[in-house]
């Protein structure tokens, strides 16, 4: 199986800026990784990406209440959901 780093790169190569589900997921992965790096938890993110791929799922996040301004994606709040692409 590929490493989390390799999987991340594979998804980035699929970006086509079309706004499709796959394109949006690749963008989300970039955002999640950036936040994980700022938290010093990139390896945790990569392991979660490996797990998602193994289980044929995708990474998402727990949505906060609408009245909460949300500008940080904590690695602890990342979840696996069924793929939507």
N, C-alpha and C positions, 0 to 999 in steps of 0.2 A: 504494500500500500504506500501511496505517496505521503511525504511529510506535509505538515500543515503549511509550511512555507511554499512548497511546490503547488499545493492545492490553491493557495491564495493567488499565486502567480498565474495559474491556469484560469481562474475566474477573471483576473484583471485583463487577460488577453481576450476575453469574450465581451468586454465592454464595447458597445457600439453607439452609445449615447442616444439610443432610440426611445428610452423610457420603458422598454419591455420589462417583464418580470425578472428575467435573467440579468439584464443590464442594471436594474435597480438593486438586485441582490449584490452584484459585484461592487456597486457603489457603497452599499451598506457595509460590506466587508471592509472596504477601505476606511470608512468612518470608524467602525468598531476597532480595527487594528490600531488606528491612530490614537484612539482613547486608551486602548490597552497598553500601548507603548508609553503614553504619558503616565500611566499608573505603574509602570514597571512590570506589567503582566502579559507581555506579548507571548511568552511561551504558553501561558494558560489559554490564551486565545487560539493559538495554533493547535493545541491539543483538542480544544473544543471543535475546531474546524475538522480535524481528523475524525473525531467521534461523529460529527454530523454526516460526513461523507460515508462513513462505515454504516450508519443507520439509515442512509438515504433520506436525510433531513436537511434542514437549513437553519442557520443561526438567525435569531431574532432577539427582541428585547421586551421586557415587561413595560408596557405603556403606563406612564404615570397618570394621575387624575388630570382632566383637561385644564383645571385652573392652575396647575403647577408648571412653571417655566422649566423646561427640561433641556439642558445643553451639555449634559455629561452622560456618557454611556459607561456605567461601571461593569467590569467584567462579570461581577457577581450577579448582575441583572440580565445577562445574556442567557437565552433559553434556546432549546431546539424545538422546531415545529415541522410539520409536514411540508415538503417542498411544494411551492406554488408555481413552478416553471417546468 
